[in-house]
């Protein structure tokens, strides 16, 4: 995980712990539901404190998002780069939820490929 912007160490630790706890729950769900996760993956999650830096990182990686004032994108997973980009919220729990969501995209992509993705 890497943080871009003024993110304090206690905040980084809170996000790291929250992400770990939530992913543990997800893997427990997979196991109890007989969903076979064969491959584990080291996903690189980049957290951005500033929206302009977040958008620039997406642009630098040739990732386009819809420019719609009614749709707010807080996270993106790129299977090409095997990276997630997360725009931090004022609420650390929302940031954790977004990071978990993007991590699940990576887990599903590595284990099941594009077949699981919505059309």
N, C-alpha and C positions, 0 to 999 in steps of 0.2 A: 504494500500500500504506500502511496505517496500523497503528500498534501502540498497543495499549491496555494499560497496566501498565508495570512496571519492566523494560523490554527494553533492554539495553545496545546501544550503537551497533555494536560488532563483531559482535554476534549478529544485528542487523538486516542488516548487510552480508553475513554468511554466508548468511542465508536468501534475500536478494535474489539473490545470485550463484547459489546452488543452484537456485532457482526458474528463473532464466534458462537455466541449463545443461540442466535437465530439459525445459523447454518446447522448447528448440532440438532436443533428441533426438526429442521427440514430433512436431514439425513435419517433421523429417527422415523419420520413419517414415511420416507421412501422404504425403509427397511420393514416397517410394520405393514405397509401396503404391497409388499412383494414386488416393488419396483427395483429392478436390478441395476444398481449403479456400479459399473465395472471399473470405470476410469476416474481417477481423481486428477485434478488439474490445479496448477498454480496460476491463478488469474491475477493480473496486475490491475488493481483498482486505483484510479487517480481521482482524488478529491479536490474540487476547486471551490475556494471561498468566494471568488469573484465571477460573476456571470460572463463578463467579457473574456476572461481568461479561459473559462469553460468552452465558450463558443469558438475561441481561437484554437484551442486544442482539437476540437472536432474538425475545424477547417484544415488544420495542419495534417490531420489524418484522413482527409478527403471524405469526411462523414457529413452528410447533409441531413438536416432536420427541417421539418416543415416550419415555415415562417408564418405562423398563425397566431394572432393576438389572443385567441380563445383556447389555445393549447399550450401548456407549459411543459417543457421537457426537462426533467431533473436528472435523468440518467440515460446512458447509451452503452450498449455492449457491442463491440465489433469483433465478430468471429475471425475476420481477416487478420487483425492485429492481436487478437486474444487479449483485449484490454477492455476495461470498463471506465467510463468517465462519469463522475457524479458531481452535480452541482449541490453544494452544501446548503442546507436550510437553516433557519434560525433555531429550529427544533432538531436537536441531535437525533432524536428517535425517528424523525422523518428521514434524516440523512441515512441512518442505519437501514431503514426499510427500503430505501432506494438502492443502497449498496447490495442488500440481500437479493432484491429483485434482479439486479444486473448479474450477480453471481449465479443465480439460478439459470439465467440465460446461458452462461458459460458451461455450467454443469450439464444442462440438457443438450447443448450443442456438441460437447465432447462425447457424450454417451449415446446420443441418438441422431446426431447430424441435423440436417435441415428438415427432416420429415416431420418433426414435432411443431415447427413454426406455423403460426396462423397464416392464412392466405391473404 
